[in-house]
Amino acid sequence: MLYLKEVSFSVGTTHYFALGFKNNKGGYELRSKYFKGSSSPKYYTLIKGQNKTTINLFEGFFDFLSALTYYDLQIPNNDTIILNSLTFLSDVQPLLAKFQKINAYLDNDRAGTKALSQLKNGYPYLKNRSQEIYPECDDFNNYLKNLTKVAN
C-alpha cells in the first residue's frame, strides 16, 4: 500500500512487526494485533493533494485510510493532515490558516468534539464532516467497518 510499510521493532526483549505510517519527522505510527504505539519522533503527517484551496484534517491514519476507501481514491484530492495525536492540533493551525476550506474528520468523542470546537472559533469555514458522514459512529474507521458488515 502507498502509505504503509512493514516495520520491525523491539520493546525490551520482545520483537514485533507492525504496520507503519510515517510522519513528517521520520517517525512512525505503529499498529498490529499486539501493539499500538509510535516510534520517535512522534508528529503529524502532511500529504499533498492537487486542490490547494481545501485541506482535510484527520485524527488518525486508519480514519484517513478509511476515507480513501469510502471515496474510492488512491491519493487525496486535497492537501491532507493526519494529526496522529490531537496534541499536534496547535502545530498544524498555521497550515490550516492557508486554506479557504477545512474538511474535519475528527472522532465523535469528547476529545474530538473539544478539538473541533476550538477549531471552529478560529476557522469559521471549517466543515464538520464527521457529523455529516458518521454521526452515530466514533470515527470514520468504525463507520466503514459497520458499512462492510451491512453489505455482507
C-alpha positions as CSV (number, residue, x, y, z in Angstrom):
1,M,0.0,0.0,0.0
2,L,1.1,3.5,-0.8
3,Y,1.1,4.8,2.8
4,L,2.0,1.8,4.9
5,K,5.3,-0.1,5.5
6,E,6.0,-3.2,7.4
7,V,8.1,-2.1,10.4
8,S,10.0,-4.5,12.7
9,F,11.0,-3.3,16.2
10,S,11.6,-4.5,19.7
11,V,10.2,-3.4,23.0
12,G,12.5,-4.8,25.7
13,T,13.2,-8.4,24.6
14,T,10.0,-8.8,22.6
15,H,10.2,-8.4,18.8
16,Y,7.2,-7.1,16.8
17,F,6.1,-6.5,13.3
18,A,3.6,-3.8,12.6
19,L,2.0,-1.6,10.0
20,G,3.9,1.7,10.0
21,F,2.5,5.0,8.9
22,K,5.3,7.6,8.5
23,N,5.0,11.2,9.9
24,N,6.7,14.3,8.7
25,K,9.7,14.0,11.1
26,G,10.5,10.4,10.1
27,G,8.8,8.6,13.0
28,Y,6.0,6.0,12.5
29,E,2.6,5.3,14.0
30,L,2.7,1.5,14.6
31,R,-0.3,-0.9,14.6
32,S,-0.6,-4.6,14.8
33,K,-2.8,-7.1,16.5
34,Y,-0.4,-7.0,19.5
35,F,0.9,-3.4,19.6
36,K,-0.4,0.1,19.3
37,G,2.1,2.9,19.6
38,S,4.6,5.0,17.8
39,S,8.3,5.4,17.2
40,S,10.2,8.7,17.9
41,P,9.8,11.3,16.9
42,K,6.0,11.5,17.0
43,Y,4.5,14.1,14.8
44,Y,1.7,14.8,12.3
45,T,1.7,13.7,8.6
46,L,1.0,16.1,5.7
47,I,0.1,14.6,2.4
48,K,-0.1,16.9,-0.6
49,G,-3.1,16.9,-2.9
50,Q,-3.8,18.8,-6.1
51,N,-6.5,21.1,-4.7
52,K,-4.8,24.0,-2.9
53,T,-7.9,25.7,-1.6
54,T,-9.2,22.9,0.7
55,I,-7.5,20.8,3.3
56,N,-8.7,17.6,5.0
57,L,-8.0,17.0,8.7
58,F,-7.9,13.6,10.3
59,E,-7.2,12.5,13.8
60,G,-5.6,9.1,12.9
61,F,-4.3,7.3,10.0
62,F,-6.8,4.5,10.0
63,D,-9.5,7.1,9.6
64,F,-7.6,8.6,6.7
65,L,-7.2,5.2,5.0
66,S,-10.9,4.6,5.6
67,A,-11.8,7.9,3.9
68,L,-9.7,6.9,0.9
69,T,-11.7,3.6,0.7
70,Y,-15.0,5.4,1.2
71,Y,-14.3,8.0,-1.6
72,D,-12.6,5.3,-3.8
73,L,-9.3,7.2,-4.0
74,Q,-5.7,6.2,-4.0
75,I,-4.5,9.7,-3.1
76,P,-6.5,12.6,-1.6
77,N,-7.6,15.4,-3.9
78,N,-6.9,17.9,-1.2
79,D,-3.9,18.5,1.0
80,T,-4.4,16.3,4.0
81,I,-3.2,16.4,7.6
82,I,-3.3,13.3,9.8
83,L,-2.6,14.5,13.3
84,N,-1.6,11.2,14.7
85,S,-2.5,12.8,18.1
86,L,-4.7,15.7,19.0
87,T,-1.7,17.2,20.8
88,F,-0.4,18.4,17.4
89,L,-3.5,20.5,16.7
90,S,-1.7,23.7,17.7
91,D,1.2,22.8,15.4
92,V,-1.0,22.5,12.3
93,Q,-3.0,25.7,12.8
94,P,-0.6,27.8,10.8
95,L,-1.1,25.4,7.9
96,L,-4.8,25.4,8.3
97,A,-4.9,29.2,8.0
98,K,-3.6,29.0,4.4
99,F,-6.8,27.3,3.1
100,Q,-10.2,28.6,2.3
101,K,-12.0,25.4,3.4
102,I,-11.2,22.7,6.0
103,N,-12.9,19.3,6.0
104,A,-12.6,18.0,9.5
105,Y,-12.9,14.2,10.1
106,L,-12.3,14.1,13.8
107,D,-13.5,11.5,16.2
108,N,-17.0,11.8,17.6
109,D,-15.8,11.5,21.2
110,R,-15.2,14.1,23.9
111,A,-11.6,14.9,22.8
112,G,-12.6,15.2,19.1
113,T,-15.6,17.4,19.9
114,K,-13.5,19.7,22.1
115,A,-10.8,20.0,19.3
116,L,-13.5,20.7,16.8
117,S,-15.0,23.4,19.0
118,Q,-11.6,25.1,19.3
119,L,-11.0,25.0,15.6
120,K,-14.5,26.4,14.8
121,N,-13.6,29.5,16.8
122,G,-10.6,30.3,14.5
123,Y,-11.8,28.8,11.3
124,P,-15.5,29.6,10.5
125,Y,-15.1,27.9,7.1
126,L,-14.5,24.6,8.7
127,K,-16.9,21.8,7.8
128,N,-17.6,19.0,10.4
129,R,-17.6,16.0,8.0
130,S,-17.7,13.6,10.9
131,Q,-21.2,14.7,11.8
132,E,-22.3,14.7,8.1
133,I,-21.0,11.2,7.3
134,Y,-20.7,9.2,10.5
135,P,-22.7,10.9,13.3
136,E,-23.6,7.6,15.0
137,C,-20.0,6.2,15.0
138,D,-16.9,7.1,17.0
139,D,-14.8,7.6,13.9
140,F,-14.5,7.0,10.1
141,N,-12.9,3.6,10.5
142,N,-15.7,2.3,12.7
143,Y,-18.2,3.7,10.3
144,L,-16.6,1.9,7.3
145,K,-16.4,-1.3,9.3
146,N,-20.1,-1.0,10.0
147,L,-20.9,-0.4,6.3
148,T,-18.9,-3.5,5.4
149,K,-20.9,-5.6,7.9
150,V,-24.2,-4.4,6.4
151,A,-23.0,-5.1,2.9
152,N,-22.1,-8.7,3.8
